[in-house]
Each structure stands twice: as C-alpha cells, then as structure tokens.
C-alpha cells in the first residue's frame, strides 16, 4: 500500500520536469508591482511581482542586474521577462527574470536608447564638436518655462553670482505633446540674438515629463546652435538626449547658472591677486632698471667721456694712415706695371709683331691666285657654254647648235659646223 504514496522530493521533481518541459513557461512576460525587494551582496535581486490578487516570487541574477539602467525599488511597477521554474528546496515556483523595464516608460525608454545610439553613431555626442563656454559672458539666453522653480533658480543664481550679466528669457513649453516643437522654435529664435551662452532645460520630473528633451529635433537644434548650450534638465540622476548633445551638461538648473557665470566674489579676489602681482612686477622692474642705471652711472666711460672720444680719434688716425699707405702702394704697383709695359720687347720692336702676319697673308694670296679660274684662262684655256650651261663633252652637241666660248678677255658666240674626235 505504501507504494501508492510519493515522496515530496519525487512530486517536486515531477512538477519541475513539467515546468521545464512546458514551452509556454520558458519565455514569460509579466507586468506587476515589486514587493519585498532585496539586493543581495552577491549582486542578485530577490523580490516578488504582484498585482491586485496574486503574487509570484522572482529572482534576477547579477549577470542581468548589471544591465539595468535604473535601481528597482519597493512598489515600483515594472515589466519583466523570464522563465517559470520550480525551486526544489521549497517546492515553490518562481520567475527567473532576465530583463526588466519600468512600467509606463517602457516604450519611451526603448525609443530613448534607440535614438541615443543613432545620434551617437552620427557623431552628435563627439567631444570634438563641443563649443567652449565663455568664462565671463555678458549676455545669457534661457530656454525654459516662464514660471516654476527652474527659471527662478537660474535667475537668482546668475544675479547673485554675476549681476553684471544680462539675461534673456525665451519662454517655452517643457512638458506635453507640443513641448518639443516649442523648444526647437525657441532655440532657433535665441540663435538670432547676440548671446554668449544659452541655457536649455527645466526642473525635475518623471521620465515621461522629461521626454520632450529626448526628441530628435530638439537634439539636432542644440547641435546646430552656433551659441554654446548648457543643458539643465531635471535632477542630477536624470539624463536626456539633450544632455549628451549639449556643449556642457549641468546636474540641475541651478548648476547650469553656476557653470554659465563666474562668481563675482571670486573674480574680485582674482583681480586683487592680479593687481598685487602686477604691482610687485612693476616695482621689481623699476628696481632692476634703477640698478642698471646706477651701474652705467658708475662706469669708467661715463665718468671719463673724453677718454672714449680720444680712443675713437686715435683709431681714426690709425685707419687714415693705413688708407694712405694702401693708396700709395696701389699707385706704386701700377707705376711699376706701366714701366714694365714701356720696356716690353714688342713695344720696342713693333715690326716684329706684324711681319710674320704680313708674310702669311702674302702666301694666302698666292694660293688664291693659283686657284683663280681667270688665271687658267689667261694661260690660253677657254670655257664652252650652251644655253649658259658649261659643257664637259661633245656628246651633247649636234650640228647647227649655238655655243658660247669664254676666253680670258671676252667671249665668242659660234655655230657648230662639224663634230669630231
């Protein structure tokens, strides 16, 4: 009869098998409220998920808790994703949570992460595009709601720290459906003013309240602004897309005002230190110059100025004497060269210079005479032409042709009567 009865362990293992083999329990999506929340020293989260009538135990291991962008708290409404399994030690079923997002902001948060990743890849968060904030601004623009703690805190902080600065308010919606478009409009309007820096933001609120500062058009308007922008959205723990795009992020609106303007008290202290250092530098410079002047006044030359003149005069006389000697030496050298030319062999016997050339010219003329064709004719030879063409053979002639015979002292026109050897 005892064989009919199961042990608790056997039943629990059977149920665990059923749970583990059920496909519908491997990927479960639950929505509920956190209760009995405990963060273990190991990094695991132990809590329950409940609604109006039911509750289920839950555990989230450290490998998944480190992925969360928020800290779960008691009573927080959340969406969780995980698997349902039996815990054999107690026989209780529980959900092993793999992902968790806040209820009410789940879709907004996903859109936030997607837009953040997109703009980051485009380079809108790159530090190289961040414009420096002026140390001593004269004009500051403020894009925020015209009423509320944010504008009061910003204005009071600026006037307290640096009352010399002018402020320009560009009132806009900071919450609701039309807030993003209004913020873009006011940023563009502020850019038409001659401002040194622009503060854009609002006071604290929920993730949904701040969501207009996660708008893509707002982000691009901030990035395109030629005026340096300080973001001042929410509290220190709040981060929006506007914070990543802006040239500088402030933890709060008050913090933005503190970053935008210097403290007048601090400036006075700095100027006082500059004044002291400048005076000390001037006094030191005067003392050094006075020391140089005393040195010059006590120098030997200043006390005996004529000695300097006499030294220069002596040097001038020495140079003058050197110049005279150099000129005399140059003239003497040229006289010696002239005397050498006057006694040169060629000048004494000029015929010796051109007699060889004269004989050479005579020889050339004689050679030219030998080559002169007229000289050949003079010795009894003649040249025969037909139609002004010199004849070399009788083969080209026939009886009756007219020819011209060129002699030394003239020419004869003749007619061919006979051609023979």
Secondary structure, DSSP 8 states (H G I E B T S, - for coil): -GGG---HHHHHHHHHHHHHH-GGGTSEEEEEEEEEEEE-TTS-EEEEEE-SS-EEEEEE-HHHHTT-SS---TT-EEEEEEEEEEETTTTEEEEEEEEEEETTTHHHHHHHHHHHHHHHHHTTT-GGG-----SS-SEEEEEE-SSSHHHHHHHHHHHHH-TTSEEEEEE---SSTTHHHHHHHHHHHHTTS--SEEEEEE----TTTTGGGG-HHHHHHHHH-SS-EEEEESSTT---HHHHHSSEE-SSHHHHHHHHS--HHHHHHHHHHHHHHHHHHHHHHHHHHHHHHHHHHTSHHHHTHHHHHHHHHHHHHHHHHHHHHHHHHHHHHHHHHHHHHHT-HHHH-THHHHHHHHHHHHHHHHHHHHH-HHHHHHTT--EEEETTEE---GGG--TT-EEEEE-SS-EEEEE------
